[in-house]
Amino acid sequence: MLTHITPIELKRLLDSGHEVVVLDVREPEELQLACLPSVVHIPMGEIPGRLHELDPEKDIVVVCHHGIRSASVAQFLAQRDFERVANLDGGIDAWSLSVDPIVPRY
């Protein structure tokens, strides 16, 4: 079962100091347009070959532009024994709309 988190819930987690890995699965050129601070960047297509870079014991929130690619990656991780993984609903676009309007929309 895929877990979802809203941008506001993620902001609360980050502000509380809760240790969470924000995994951005967008392409490098997308990160140049808009990015959250302190993300781990692994493009979606590279996830299978770079799983060893992620700790299945940590809380992971997967992010993309609108939440579609990240939902696929979160599901992929959950099927590989990552039990503490969630998808950011609406992606970075929703983050910009509901949490930080300084983050550009594209």
Rosetta silent file (secondary structure, phi, psi, omega in degrees, C-alpha in Angstrom):
SEQUENCE: MLTHITPIELKRLLDSGHEVVVLDVREPEELQLACLPSVVHIPMGEIPGRLHELDPEKDIVVVCHHGIRSASVAQFLAQRDFERVANLDGGIDAWSLSVDPIVPRY
SCORE:     score description
SCORE:     0.000 S_00000001
   1 L     0.000  129.615 -177.563    0.000    0.000    0.000 S_00000001
   2 L   -83.445  130.007  177.064    1.398    3.353   -1.049 S_00000001
   3 E   -93.276  141.905  178.753    1.621    6.047    1.607 S_00000001
   4 E  -119.674  152.592  175.954    1.045    9.671    0.661 S_00000001
   5 E  -138.034  140.780  178.436    2.080   12.895    2.362 S_00000001
   6 L   -85.226  160.612  176.059    0.925   16.413    1.597 S_00000001
   7 H   -57.040  -39.435 -179.887    3.361   19.289    1.149 S_00000001
   8 H   -65.337  -39.810  177.242    2.123   20.850    4.399 S_00000001
   9 H   -64.641  -40.910  177.950    2.705   17.586    6.290 S_00000001
  10 H   -63.939  -42.995  178.967    6.216   17.330    4.832 S_00000001
  11 H   -58.974  -43.313  178.265    6.948   20.943    5.811 S_00000001
  12 H   -61.381  -43.518  178.433    5.857   20.183    9.393 S_00000001
  13 H   -60.229  -47.817 -178.924    8.118   17.120    9.486 S_00000001
  14 H   -64.271  -42.415 -179.970   11.099   19.079    8.183 S_00000001
  15 H   -66.194  -28.589 -179.203   10.453   22.005   10.540 S_00000001
  16 L   -77.371  -10.325 -177.890   10.215   19.651   13.523 S_00000001
  17 L    87.863    3.823  177.657   13.716   18.364   12.817 S_00000001
  18 L   -60.442  132.237 -179.691   12.446   14.884   11.993 S_00000001
  19 L   -76.765  114.193  179.295   15.067   13.098    9.925 S_00000001
  20 L  -139.269  136.754  176.059   13.572   12.419    6.527 S_00000001
  21 E   -89.466  120.881  174.743   15.244   11.765    3.187 S_00000001
  22 E   -96.583  108.928 -175.971   13.619   13.815    0.424 S_00000001
  23 E   -99.007  109.437  179.755   14.308   11.811   -2.728 S_00000001
  24 E   -94.179  120.230 -175.078   13.848   13.892   -5.887 S_00000001
  25 L  -105.450   14.579  178.560   13.427   11.652   -8.925 S_00000001
  26 L   -77.607  170.451  178.691   13.152   14.386  -11.569 S_00000001
  27 L   -76.593  155.750 -177.292   15.685   14.931  -14.329 S_00000001
  28 H   -53.627  -39.718 -178.841   18.698   17.226  -13.689 S_00000001
  29 H   -66.727  -25.662  176.721   17.309   20.014  -15.881 S_00000001
  30 H   -72.354  -35.798  177.684   14.124   20.027  -13.770 S_00000001
  31 H   -64.759  -30.397  177.732   16.150   20.562  -10.602 S_00000001
  32 H   -68.467  -25.880  179.611   17.671   23.635  -12.220 S_00000001
  33 H   -80.799  -41.577 -176.743   14.156   25.067  -12.612 S_00000001
  34 L  -160.573  136.055 -176.515   12.902   24.378   -9.078 S_00000001
  35 L  -151.299  145.501  170.945   14.298   22.460   -6.147 S_00000001
  36 L   -86.219  152.887  179.327   13.676   21.785   -2.485 S_00000001
  37 L   -71.006  149.417  171.776   16.653   22.212   -0.159 S_00000001
  38 L    56.963   44.710  177.035   18.740   19.229    0.902 S_00000001
  39 L   -92.037  157.250  166.794   17.310   16.630   -1.469 S_00000001
  40 E   -96.820  124.017 -176.545   18.874   13.388   -2.557 S_00000001
  41 E  -106.873  115.995  171.293   18.699   13.423   -6.338 S_00000001
  42 L  -137.306  109.785  179.053   18.394   10.172   -8.245 S_00000001
  43 L   -56.059  147.710 -175.164   16.508   10.413  -11.557 S_00000001
  44 H   -48.817  -46.092 -177.452   13.674    7.916  -11.864 S_00000001
  45 H   -66.765  -16.180 -179.328   15.410    5.842  -14.537 S_00000001
  46 H   -97.411   -6.527 -175.905   18.491    5.408  -12.346 S_00000001
  47 L   -55.371  -50.198 -176.836   16.685    4.187   -9.216 S_00000001
  48 H   -56.343  -39.608 -178.753   17.063    0.420   -9.861 S_00000001
  49 H   -82.283   -8.048 -177.559   20.822    0.676  -10.298 S_00000001
  50 H  -121.405   17.900  179.279   21.299    3.044   -7.367 S_00000001
  51 H   -54.628  -33.399 -178.050   19.137    1.403   -4.678 S_00000001
  52 H   -62.259  -15.787  179.130   22.282    0.802   -2.642 S_00000001
  53 H   -82.305   -9.628 -178.072   22.490    4.587   -2.083 S_00000001
  54 L  -109.282  142.059 -179.730   19.220    4.563   -0.116 S_00000001
  55 L   -98.564  113.944 -178.803   18.751    3.304    3.431 S_00000001
  56 L   -66.343   -9.184  178.885   15.562    1.235    3.803 S_00000001
  57 L   -88.037   -9.595 -177.572   15.580    2.026    7.539 S_00000001
  58 L   -96.679  156.463  171.962   15.098    5.773    6.979 S_00000001
  59 L   -74.681  128.002 -178.136   11.920    7.724    6.295 S_00000001
  60 E  -125.398  129.782  171.786   11.898    8.607    2.595 S_00000001
  61 E  -114.589  122.285 -176.749    9.581   11.041    0.826 S_00000001
  62 E   -95.193  134.586 -174.192    9.743   10.751   -2.964 S_00000001
  63 E  -128.500  141.569  168.532    9.218   13.934   -5.005 S_00000001
  64 L  -141.288 -155.925 -177.290    8.753   14.744   -8.678 S_00000001
  65 L   -72.148  -53.804 -177.483    6.965   17.502  -10.608 S_00000001
  66 L  -121.539   -0.140  177.232    3.309   16.535  -10.024 S_00000001
  67 L    99.612    2.724 -178.265    3.534   13.321   -7.991 S_00000001
  68 H   -85.334  -52.492  177.769    3.079   10.754  -10.751 S_00000001
  69 H   -62.982  -41.430 -178.568    6.671    9.601  -11.282 S_00000001
  70 H   -64.684  -33.489  176.519    7.337    9.777   -7.557 S_00000001
  71 H   -63.630  -40.728  177.799    4.314    7.548   -6.864 S_00000001
  72 H   -63.470  -43.426  179.857    5.787    4.936   -9.213 S_00000001
  73 H   -67.177  -41.943  178.892    9.184    5.154   -7.509 S_00000001
  74 H   -60.518  -42.438  177.560    7.635    5.003   -4.028 S_00000001
  75 H   -63.198  -43.416  177.735    5.723    1.883   -5.059 S_00000001
  76 H   -58.603  -45.679  179.409    8.916    0.372   -6.524 S_00000001
  77 H   -64.533  -43.115 -179.454   10.769    1.038   -3.254 S_00000001
  78 H   -60.590  -33.447  178.671    7.928   -0.364   -1.150 S_00000001
  79 L   -74.795   -9.412  179.846    8.112   -3.580   -3.169 S_00000001
  80 L  -115.624   35.481  173.298   11.793   -3.816   -2.279 S_00000001
  81 L    69.181   22.598  168.630   11.387   -3.723    1.501 S_00000001
  82 L   -89.649  102.579 -172.429   11.510    0.042    1.963 S_00000001
  83 L   -88.916  -15.053 -175.282    8.788    0.204    4.614 S_00000001
  84 L  -116.551   56.626 -177.421    9.025    3.904    5.476 S_00000001
  85 E  -121.112  141.504  179.073    8.472    5.497    2.080 S_00000001
  86 E  -139.043  155.411  176.331    5.831    8.041    1.031 S_00000001
  87 E  -100.292  135.588  175.608    4.908    9.945   -2.102 S_00000001
  88 E   -79.894  109.623  179.653    4.606   13.738   -1.999 S_00000001
  89 L   -59.157  126.847  176.969    1.086   14.424   -3.267 S_00000001
  90 L    81.031   -5.073  176.125    1.146   16.946   -6.098 S_00000001
  91 H    61.563 -159.879 -177.644    4.942   17.032   -6.225 S_00000001
  92 H   -67.192  -23.632  176.567    7.039   20.157   -6.181 S_00000001
  93 H   -64.324  -45.052  177.521    4.258   22.009   -7.972 S_00000001
  94 H   -66.886  -34.899  176.464    1.944   21.504   -4.981 S_00000001
  95 H   -58.894  -46.550 -179.635    4.826   22.454   -2.665 S_00000001
  96 H   -62.653  -40.642 -178.546    5.131   25.765   -4.495 S_00000001
  97 H   -72.065  -36.332 -171.697    1.382   26.375   -4.338 S_00000001
  98 H  -110.737  -16.277 -175.802    0.804   25.452   -0.700 S_00000001
  99 L  -121.322  -51.617 -171.986    4.105   25.852    1.172 S_00000001
 100 L  -138.529   92.510 -178.049    6.692   28.012   -0.574 S_00000001
 101 L   -66.894   -7.973  176.681    5.635   30.286   -3.444 S_00000001
 102 L   -73.377  -27.664  176.362    9.283   31.281   -3.956 S_00000001
 103 L   -69.096  119.270 -175.754    9.894   27.846   -5.483 S_00000001
 104 L   -63.510  146.579  172.014    9.203   28.458   -9.182 S_00000001
 105 L   -96.563  145.728  178.725    6.423   26.620  -10.973 S_00000001
 106 L  -141.609    0.000    0.000    7.089   25.193  -14.386 S_00000001
